[in-house]
Amino acid sequence: MKKQIGIVVITTVITVGIVVVALIYLMPTLGPRYLHPLMMGDQPAPTDLDFSVERLSDEGVFRVSWVSDPAAPPLNTIHTWSLHVETADGKAVENAEITVDGGMPQHGHGLPTSPQVTENLGNGDYLVEGLKFQMPGWWEVRFSITAEGQTDSITFNLTLE
């Protein structure tokens, strides 16, 4: 009897181990296809999102706009944005410190890359390199801007298909 219980315990432990290893190994393949719809409930993006590419930052300190290269942000391709920052009254902001973040709010994950502002192009323009969107849907790209003794942030929304 003890031998049978031992065999059952060993078989159970081995089976659980194999299942755990299989799930870890297959998660990158199966996860996006099967888990994201379960996590999201297939809900659409909020209908009141602002998709403008130019507007005032959250506290109204800066007016910010962006342009993608290529013009339509692509899927699964690293690309660049040109970010333009000026004061609320229209003066170009030079030598700003800008950080970039973002992700898919409905999926609960960030950007698959770590985009950064790599160059001050002058006249309030900054080069953002390393942006990538790996799936269709609603994305946010957030910028935190510090210049002239003030800090403010802005979030741009976009939907990719």
TIRO-2110 file (N, C-alpha, C; in Angstrom, 1 decimal):
// TIRO-2110
0.8, -1.2, 0.0, N, 1, A
0.0, 0.0, 0.0, CA, 1, A
0.9, 1.3, 0.0, C, 1, A
1.9, 1.3, 0.8, N, 2, A
2.8, 2.4, 0.9, CA, 2, A
3.5, 2.6, -0.4, C, 2, A
3.8, 1.5, -1.1, N, 3, A
4.5, 1.6, -2.4, CA, 3, A
3.6, 2.3, -3.4, C, 3, A
2.3, 1.9, -3.4, N, 4, A
1.3, 2.5, -4.4, CA, 4, A
1.1, 4.0, -4.1, C, 4, A
1.1, 4.4, -2.8, N, 5, A
0.9, 5.8, -2.5, CA, 5, A
2.2, 6.6, -3.0, C, 5, A
3.3, 6.0, -2.8, N, 6, A
4.6, 6.6, -3.2, CA, 6, A
4.6, 6.8, -4.7, C, 6, A
4.1, 5.8, -5.5, N, 7, A
4.1, 5.9, -6.9, CA, 7, A
3.1, 7.0, -7.4, C, 7, A
2.0, 7.1, -6.7, N, 8, A
1.0, 8.1, -7.0, CA, 8, A
1.6, 9.5, -6.8, C, 8, A
2.2, 9.7, -5.7, N, 9, A
2.8, 11.0, -5.3, CA, 9, A
3.9, 11.4, -6.3, C, 9, A
4.8, 10.4, -6.6, N, 10, A
5.8, 10.7, -7.6, CA, 10, A
5.3, 11.0, -9.0, C, 10, A
4.3, 10.3, -9.4, N, 11, A
3.6, 10.5, -10.7, CA, 11, A
3.0, 11.9, -10.7, C, 11, A
2.3, 12.2, -9.6, N, 12, A
1.6, 13.5, -9.6, CA, 12, A
2.7, 14.7, -9.6, C, 12, A
3.7, 14.5, -8.9, N, 13, A
4.8, 15.6, -8.9, CA, 13, A
5.4, 15.7, -10.3, C, 13, A
5.7, 14.6, -10.9, N, 14, A
6.3, 14.7, -12.3, CA, 14, A
5.3, 15.3, -13.3, C, 14, A
4.0, 14.9, -13.2, N, 15, A
3.0, 15.5, -14.1, CA, 15, A
2.8, 17.0, -13.9, C, 15, A
2.8, 17.4, -12.6, N, 16, A
2.6, 18.8, -12.4, CA, 16, A
3.9, 19.6, -12.9, C, 16, A
5.0, 19.0, -12.7, N, 17, A
6.3, 19.6, -13.2, CA, 17, A
6.3, 19.8, -14.7, C, 17, A
5.8, 18.7, -15.4, N, 18, A
5.8, 18.8, -16.8, CA, 18, A
4.8, 19.9, -17.3, C, 18, A
3.6, 19.9, -16.7, N, 19, A
2.6, 20.9, -17.1, CA, 19, A
3.1, 22.3, -16.8, C, 19, A
3.8, 22.6, -15.7, N, 20, A
4.3, 23.9, -15.4, CA, 20, A
5.4, 24.3, -16.4, C, 20, A
6.3, 23.4, -16.7, N, 21, A
7.4, 23.7, -17.7, CA, 21, A
6.7, 23.9, -19.1, C, 21, A
5.7, 23.1, -19.4, N, 22, A
5.1, 23.3, -20.7, CA, 22, A
4.4, 24.7, -20.8, C, 22, A
3.7, 25.1, -19.7, N, 23, A
3.1, 26.4, -19.7, CA, 23, A
4.1, 27.6, -19.8, C, 23, A
5.2, 27.4, -19.1, N, 24, A
6.2, 28.5, -19.2, CA, 24, A
6.8, 28.5, -20.6, C, 24, A
7.0, 27.4, -21.2, N, 25, A
7.6, 27.4, -22.5, CA, 25, A
6.6, 27.9, -23.6, C, 25, A
5.4, 27.6, -23.4, N, 26, A
4.4, 27.9, -24.5, CA, 26, A
3.7, 29.3, -24.2, C, 26, A
3.9, 29.9, -23.1, N, 27, A
3.3, 31.2, -22.8, CA, 27, A
3.5, 32.3, -23.8, C, 27, A
4.8, 32.5, -24.3, N, 28, A
5.0, 33.5, -25.3, CA, 28, A
4.1, 33.3, -26.6, C, 28, A
3.9, 32.1, -26.9, N, 29, A
3.1, 31.7, -28.1, CA, 29, A
1.6, 31.8, -27.8, C, 29, A
1.2, 31.2, -26.7, N, 30, A
-0.3, 31.0, -26.4, CA, 30, A
-0.8, 32.2, -25.7, C, 30, A
0.0, 32.9, -24.9, N, 31, A
-0.5, 34.0, -24.0, CA, 31, A
-1.2, 35.1, -24.8, C, 31, A
-0.5, 35.7, -25.7, N, 32, A
-1.2, 36.8, -26.4, CA, 32, A
-2.5, 36.4, -27.1, C, 32, A
-2.6, 35.2, -27.6, N, 33, A
-3.7, 34.8, -28.4, CA, 33, A
-4.9, 34.5, -27.4, C, 33, A
-4.6, 33.8, -26.3, N, 34, A
-5.7, 33.3, -25.5, CA, 34, A
-5.9, 34.1, -24.2, C, 34, A
-4.9, 34.6, -23.6, N, 35, A
-5.0, 35.3, -22.3, CA, 35, A
-5.5, 36.7, -22.5, C, 35, A
-5.0, 37.5, -23.4, N, 36, A
-5.4, 38.9, -23.5, CA, 36, A
-6.9, 39.1, -23.7, C, 36, A
-7.5, 38.3, -24.6, N, 37, A
-9.0, 38.4, -24.7, CA, 37, A
-9.7, 38.1, -23.3, C, 37, A
-9.1, 37.2, -22.6, N, 38, A
-9.7, 36.8, -21.3, CA, 38, A
-9.5, 37.9, -20.3, C, 38, A
-8.3, 38.6, -20.3, N, 39, A
-8.1, 39.6, -19.4, CA, 39, A
-8.9, 40.9, -19.7, C, 39, A
-9.1, 41.2, -21.0, N, 40, A
-9.8, 42.4, -21.4, CA, 40, A
-11.3, 42.2, -21.5, C, 40, A
-11.7, 41.0, -21.7, N, 41, A
-13.2, 40.9, -21.9, CA, 41, A
-13.6, 41.4, -23.2, C, 41, A
-12.6, 41.6, -24.2, N, 42, A
-12.9, 42.1, -25.5, CA, 42, A
-13.7, 43.4, -25.5, C, 42, A
-13.4, 44.3, -24.5, N, 43, A
-14.1, 45.6, -24.4, CA, 43, A
-13.4, 46.6, -25.3, C, 43, A
-14.2, 47.4, -26.0, N, 44, A
-13.7, 48.5, -26.8, CA, 44, A
-13.0, 49.6, -26.0, C, 44, A
-12.2, 50.3, -26.7, N, 45, A
-11.5, 51.5, -26.0, CA, 45, A
-12.6, 52.5, -25.6, C, 45, A
-12.4, 53.3, -24.6, N, 46, A
-13.3, 54.3, -24.2, CA, 46, A
-13.7, 55.2, -25.4, C, 46, A
-14.9, 55.6, -25.5, N, 47, A
-15.3, 56.4, -26.6, CA, 47, A
-14.9, 57.9, -26.5, C, 47, A
-14.5, 58.4, -25.3, N, 48, A
-14.2, 59.8, -25.2, CA, 48, A
-12.7, 60.1, -25.2, C, 48, A
-11.9, 59.2, -25.8, N, 49, A
-10.5, 59.4, -25.9, CA, 49, A
-10.1, 60.5, -26.9, C, 49, A
-9.1, 61.3, -26.5, N, 50, A
-8.6, 62.4, -27.4, CA, 50, A
-7.5, 61.8, -28.2, C, 50, A
-7.7, 61.8, -29.5, N, 51, A
-6.7, 61.2, -30.4, CA, 51, A
-5.9, 62.3, -31.2, C, 51, A
-6.0, 63.5, -30.7, N, 52, A
-5.3, 64.6, -31.3, CA, 52, A
-3.7, 64.4, -31.2, C, 52, A
-3.0, 65.0, -32.1, N, 53, A
-1.6, 64.8, -32.1, CA, 53, A
-0.9, 66.1, -31.6, C, 53, A
-1.7, 67.1, -31.2, N, 54, A
-1.2, 68.4, -30.7, CA, 54, A
-2.2, 68.9, -29.6, C, 54, A
-1.6, 69.2, -28.4, N, 55, A
-2.5, 69.8, -27.4, CA, 55, A
-1.7, 70.2, -26.2, C, 55, A
-2.3, 70.8, -25.3, N, 56, A
-1.6, 71.3, -24.0, CA, 56, A
-1.3, 70.1, -23.1, C, 56, A
-0.2, 70.2, -22.4, N, 57, A
0.1, 69.1, -21.4, CA, 57, A
-0.9, 69.1, -20.3, C, 57, A
-0.9, 68.2, -19.4, N, 58, A
-1.9, 68.0, -18.4, CA, 58, A
-2.1, 69.2, -17.5, C, 58, A
-1.1, 69.9, -17.1, N, 59, A
-1.3, 71.1, -16.3, CA, 59, A
-1.2, 72.4, -17.1, C, 59, A
-1.2, 72.3, -18.5, N, 60, A
-1.2, 73.5, -19.3, CA, 60, A
0.1, 74.2, -19.5, C, 60, A
1.2, 73.6, -19.0, N, 61, A
2.5, 74.2, -19.0, CA, 61, A
3.1, 74.3, -20.5, C, 61, A
3.0, 73.2, -21.2, N, 62, A
3.6, 73.0, -22.5, CA, 62, A
2.5, 72.7, -23.6, C, 62, A
2.7, 73.2, -24.8, N, 63, A
2.0, 72.7, -26.0, CA, 63, A
2.9, 71.7, -26.7, C, 63, A
2.4, 70.5, -26.9, N, 64, A
3.2, 69.4, -27.4, CA, 64, A
2.5, 68.8, -28.6, C, 64, A
3.3, 68.4, -29.6, N, 65, A
2.8, 67.7, -30.8, CA, 65, A
3.8, 66.6, -31.2, C, 65, A
3.3, 65.7, -32.0, N, 66, A
4.2, 64.6, -32.5, CA, 66, A
3.9, 64.3, -33.9, C, 66, A
4.9, 63.8, -34.6, N, 67, A
4.8, 63.3, -36.0, CA, 67, A
5.6, 62.0, -36.1, C, 67, A
5.0, 61.0, -36.7, N, 68, A
5.7, 59.7, -36.8, CA, 68, A
6.4, 59.6, -38.1, C, 68, A
7.5, 58.8, -38.1, N, 69, A
8.2, 58.5, -39.3, CA, 69, A
8.4, 57.0, -39.3, C, 69, A
7.6, 56.3, -40.2, N, 70, A
6.7, 56.8, -41.2, CA, 70, A
5.4, 57.5, -40.7, C, 70, A
4.7, 58.2, -41.5, N, 71, A
3.6, 59.0, -41.1, CA, 71, A
2.5, 58.3, -40.3, C, 71, A
2.2, 57.1, -40.7, N, 72, A
1.3, 56.2, -39.9, CA, 72, A
2.1, 55.3, -39.1, C, 72, A
2.0, 55.4, -37.8, N, 73, A
2.8, 54.4, -36.9, CA, 73, A
2.6, 53.0, -37.3, C, 73, A
3.6, 52.3, -37.6, N, 74, A
3.5, 50.9, -38.1, CA, 74, A
3.4, 49.9, -37.0, C, 74, A
2.9, 48.7, -37.3, N, 75, A
2.9, 47.6, -36.4, CA, 75, A
4.2, 46.8, -36.6, C, 75, A
4.7, 46.3, -35.4, N, 76, A
5.9, 45.4, -35.4, CA, 76, A
7.1, 46.0, -36.1, C, 76, A
7.2, 47.3, -36.1, N, 77, A
8.4, 47.9, -36.7, CA, 77, A
8.9, 49.0, -35.8, C, 77, A
10.2, 49.0, -35.5, N, 78, A
10.7, 50.1, -34.7, CA, 78, A
10.8, 51.4, -35.6, C, 78, A
10.3, 52.5, -35.0, N, 79, A
10.2, 53.7, -35.8, CA, 79, A
10.5, 54.9, -34.9, C, 79, A
10.5, 56.1, -35.5, N, 80, A
10.8, 57.3, -34.7, CA, 80, A
9.6, 58.3, -34.7, C, 80, A
9.6, 59.1, -33.7, N, 81, A
8.7, 60.3, -33.7, CA, 81, A
9.5, 61.5, -33.6, C, 81, A
9.0, 62.6, -34.1, N, 82, A
9.5, 63.9, -33.8, CA, 82, A
8.5, 64.6, -32.9, C, 82, A
9.0, 65.0, -31.7, N, 83, A
8.2, 65.6, -30.7, CA, 83, A
8.5, 67.1, -30.7, C, 83, A
7.5, 67.9, -30.8, N, 84, A
7.7, 69.4, -30.7, CA, 84, A
7.1, 69.9, -29.4, C, 84, A
7.9, 70.7, -28.6, N, 85, A
7.5, 71.2, -27.3, CA, 85, A
7.7, 72.7, -27.3, C, 85, A
6.6, 73.4, -26.9, N, 86, A
6.7, 74.8, -26.8, CA, 86, A
5.9, 75.2, -25.5, C, 86, A
6.1, 76.4, -25.1, N, 87, A
5.4, 76.9, -23.9, CA, 87, A
3.9, 77.1, -24.4, C, 87, A
3.1, 77.3, -23.4, N, 88, A
1.6, 77.5, -23.7, CA, 88, A
1.4, 78.7, -24.6, C, 88, A
2.3, 79.7, -24.5, N, 89, A
2.1, 80.8, -25.4, CA, 89, A
2.9, 80.8, -26.7, C, 89, A
3.5, 79.6, -27.0, N, 90, A
4.0, 79.4, -28.3, CA, 90, A
5.5, 79.5, -28.5, C, 90, A
6.3, 79.7, -27.4, N, 91, A
7.8, 79.8, -27.5, CA, 91, A
8.4, 78.4, -27.4, C, 91, A
9.3, 78.2, -28.4, N, 92, A
9.9, 76.8, -28.5, CA, 92, A
10.7, 76.6, -27.2, C, 92, A
10.6, 75.3, -26.7, N, 93, A
11.3, 74.9, -25.5, CA, 93, A
12.5, 74.2, -25.9, C, 93, A
13.7, 74.8, -25.5, N, 94, A
15.0, 74.2, -25.8, CA, 94, A
15.5, 73.5, -24.5, C, 94, A
16.3, 72.5, -24.8, N, 95, A
17.1, 71.7, -23.7, CA, 95, A
16.1, 71.1, -22.6, C, 95, A
15.0, 70.6, -23.1, N, 96, A
14.1, 69.9, -22.1, CA, 96, A
14.6, 68.5, -21.8, C, 96, A
14.3, 68.1, -20.6, N, 97, A
14.5, 66.7, -20.3, CA, 97, A
13.2, 65.9, -20.5, C, 97, A
13.2, 64.9, -21.3, N, 98, A
12.0, 64.3, -21.7, CA, 98, A
12.1, 62.8, -21.5, C, 98, A
11.2, 62.2, -20.8, N, 99, A
11.1, 60.7, -20.7, CA, 99, A
9.9, 60.2, -21.4, C, 99, A
10.0, 58.9, -21.9, N, 100, A
8.9, 58.3, -22.7, CA, 100, A
8.5, 57.0, -22.0, C, 100, A
7.2, 56.8, -22.0, N, 101, A
6.6, 55.6, -21.4, CA, 101, A
5.3, 55.3, -22.2, C, 101, A
4.7, 54.2, -22.0, N, 102, A
3.4, 54.0, -22.7, CA, 102, A
3.0, 52.5, -22.5, C, 102, A
2.0, 52.2, -23.3, N, 103, A
1.5, 50.8, -23.3, CA, 103, A
0.1, 50.7, -23.7, C, 103, A
-0.5, 49.5, -23.5, N, 104, A
-1.9, 49.3, -23.8, CA, 104, A
-2.7, 49.1, -22.5, C, 104, A
-3.4, 50.2, -22.2, N, 105, A
-4.2, 50.1, -20.9, CA, 105, A
-5.1, 48.9, -20.8, C, 105, A
-5.7, 48.5, -21.9, N, 106, A
-6.7, 47.4, -21.8, CA, 106, A
-6.0, 46.1, -21.6, C, 106, A
-4.7, 46.0, -22.0, N, 107, A
-4.0, 44.7, -21.8, CA, 107, A
-3.1, 44.7, -20.6, C, 107, A
-2.9, 45.9, -20.0, N, 108, A
-2.1, 45.9, -18.8, CA, 108, A
-0.6, 45.8, -19.0, C, 108, A
-0.1, 46.1, -20.2, N, 109, A
1.3, 45.9, -20.5, CA, 109, A
1.8, 47.2, -21.1, C, 109, A
3.1, 47.4, -20.9, N, 110, A
3.8, 48.6, -21.5, CA, 110, A
4.3, 48.4, -22.9, C, 110, A
5.1, 49.3, -23.3, N, 111, A
5.7, 49.2, -24.7, CA, 111, A
6.7, 48.1, -24.7, C, 111, A
6.8, 47.4, -25.8, N, 112, A
7.7, 46.3, -25.9, CA, 112, A
9.2, 46.7, -26.0, C, 112, A
9.4, 48.0, -26.2, N, 113, A
10.8, 48.6, -26.3, CA, 113, A
10.9, 49.7, -25.3, C, 113, A
12.1, 50.3, -25.2, N, 114, A
12.3, 51.4, -24.3, CA, 114, A
12.7, 52.6, -25.1, C, 114, A
11.7, 53.3, -25.7, N, 115, A
12.0, 54.5, -26.5, CA, 115, A
12.6, 55.6, -25.6, C, 115, A
13.4, 56.4, -26.3, N, 116, A
14.1, 57.5, -25.6, CA, 116, A
14.2, 58.7, -26.6, C, 116, A
14.3, 59.9, -25.9, N, 117, A
14.6, 61.0, -26.7, CA, 117, A
16.1, 61.0, -26.9, C, 117, A
16.6, 60.9, -28.1, N, 118, A
18.0, 60.7, -28.4, CA, 118, A
18.7, 62.0, -28.9, C, 118, A
17.9, 63.0, -29.3, N, 119, A
18.5, 64.2, -29.9, CA, 119, A
17.6, 65.4, -29.8, C, 119, A
18.2, 66.5, -29.4, N, 120, A
17.6, 67.8, -29.4, CA, 120, A
17.8, 68.4, -30.8, C, 120, A
16.7, 68.4, -31.6, N, 121, A
16.9, 68.9, -33.0, CA, 121, A
16.8, 70.4, -33.2, C, 121, A
16.6, 71.1, -32.1, N, 122, A
16.5, 72.6, -32.1, CA, 122, A
15.1, 73.1, -32.4, C, 122, A
14.9, 74.3, -32.1, N, 123, A
13.6, 74.9, -32.3, CA, 123, A
12.4, 74.2, -31.6, C, 123, A
12.7, 73.6, -30.5, N, 124, A
11.7, 72.9, -29.7, CA, 124, A
11.4, 71.5, -30.2, C, 124, A
12.2, 70.9, -31.1, N, 125, A
11.9, 69.6, -31.7, CA, 125, A
12.9, 68.6, -31.1, C, 125, A
12.4, 67.4, -30.8, N, 126, A
13.2, 66.3, -30.2, CA, 126, A
12.9, 65.0, -30.9, C, 126, A
14.0, 64.3, -31.1, N, 127, A
13.9, 63.0, -31.8, CA, 127, A
13.6, 61.9, -30.8, C, 127, A
12.6, 61.1, -31.0, N, 128, A
12.2, 60.0, -30.1, CA, 128, A
12.5, 58.7, -30.9, C, 128, A
13.4, 57.9, -30.5, N, 129, A
13.7, 56.7, -31.2, CA, 129, A
13.4, 55.4, -30.4, C, 129, A
13.1, 54.4, -31.1, N, 130, A
12.8, 53.1, -30.4, CA, 130, A
11.4, 52.8, -30.1, C, 130, A
10.4, 53.5, -30.7, N, 131, A
9.0, 53.2, -30.5, CA, 131, A
8.6, 51.9, -31.3, C, 131, A
7.8, 51.1, -30.7, N, 132, A
7.3, 49.9, -31.4, CA, 132, A
6.0, 49.5, -30.8, C, 132, A
5.0, 49.2, -31.7, N, 133, A
3.7, 48.7, -31.2, CA, 133, A
3.5, 47.3, -31.8, C, 133, A
3.4, 46.3, -31.0, N, 134, A
3.5, 45.0, -31.5, CA, 134, A
2.1, 44.3, -31.8, C, 134, A
1.0, 45.1, -31.5, N, 135, A
-0.3, 44.5, -31.9, CA, 135, A
-1.3, 45.6, -32.1, C, 135, A
-2.4, 45.3, -32.8, N, 136, A
-3.4, 46.3, -33.1, CA, 136, A
-4.1, 46.7, -31.8, C, 136, A
-4.7, 47.8, -31.7, N, 137, A
-5.5, 48.2, -30.6, CA, 137, A
-5.2, 49.6, -30.1, C, 137, A
-5.7, 49.9, -28.9, N, 138, A
-5.5, 51.3, -28.3, CA, 138, A
-4.2, 51.3, -27.5, C, 138, A
-3.3, 52.3, -27.9, N, 139, A
-2.0, 52.5, -27.3, CA, 139, A
-2.0, 53.9, -26.7, C, 139, A
-1.2, 54.0, -25.6, N, 140, A
-0.9, 55.3, -25.0, CA, 140, A
0.6, 55.5, -25.1, C, 140, A
1.0, 56.8, -25.4, N, 141, A
2.4, 57.1, -25.3, CA, 141, A
2.5, 58.4, -24.4, C, 141, A
3.2, 58.2, -23.3, N, 142, A
3.3, 59.3, -22.3, CA, 142, A
4.6, 59.9, -22.3, C, 142, A
4.6, 61.2, -22.1, N, 143, A
5.9, 62.0, -22.1, CA, 143, A
5.9, 62.8, -20.8, C, 143, A
7.0, 62.8, -20.1, N, 144, A
7.2, 63.7, -18.9, CA, 144, A
8.2, 64.7, -19.4, C, 144, A
7.9, 66.0, -19.2, N, 145, A
8.8, 67.0, -19.8, CA, 145, A
9.2, 68.0, -18.6, C, 145, A
10.5, 68.2, -18.5, N, 146, A
11.0, 69.1, -17.5, CA, 146, A
11.8, 70.2, -18.3, C, 146, A
11.4, 71.4, -18.1, N, 147, A
12.2, 72.5, -18.8, CA, 147, A
11.8, 73.8, -18.1, C, 147, A
12.8, 74.7, -18.1, N, 148, A
12.6, 76.0, -17.5, CA, 148, A
12.0, 76.0, -16.1, C, 148, A
12.5, 75.0, -15.3, N, 149, A
12.1, 74.9, -13.9, CA, 149, A
10.7, 74.4, -13.7, C, 149, A
10.1, 73.8, -14.8, N, 150, A
8.7, 73.3, -14.6, CA, 150, A
8.7, 71.9, -15.2, C, 150, A
7.8, 71.1, -14.6, N, 151, A
7.6, 69.7, -15.1, CA, 151, A
6.1, 69.5, -15.3, C, 151, A
5.8, 68.8, -16.4, N, 152, A
4.4, 68.5, -16.8, CA, 152, A
4.5, 67.2, -17.6, C, 152, A
3.3, 66.6, -17.8, N, 153, A
3.3, 65.4, -18.6, CA, 153, A
2.1, 65.5, -19.6, C, 153, A
2.2, 64.6, -20.6, N, 154, A
1.1, 64.5, -21.6, CA, 154, A
1.0, 63.1, -22.1, C, 154, A
-0.2, 62.6, -22.3, N, 155, A
-0.4, 61.3, -22.9, CA, 155, A
-1.1, 61.4, -24.2, C, 155, A
-0.5, 60.8, -25.2, N, 156, A
-1.2, 60.7, -26.5, CA, 156, A
-1.8, 59.3, -26.7, C, 156, A
-3.0, 59.3, -27.2, N, 157, A
-3.7, 58.1, -27.5, CA, 157, A
-3.7, 57.8, -29.0, C, 157, A
-3.5, 56.5, -29.4, N, 158, A
-3.6, 56.2, -30.8, CA, 158, A
-4.2, 54.8, -30.9, C, 158, A
-4.9, 54.5, -32.0, N, 159, A
-5.4, 53.2, -32.2, CA, 159, A
-4.8, 52.7, -33.5, C, 159, A
-4.2, 51.5, -33.4, N, 160, A
-3.6, 50.9, -34.6, CA, 160, A
-4.4, 49.7, -35.1, C, 160, A
-4.4, 49.5, -36.4, N, 161, A
-5.1, 48.3, -36.9, CA, 161, A
-4.2, 47.5, -37.8, C, 161, A
END
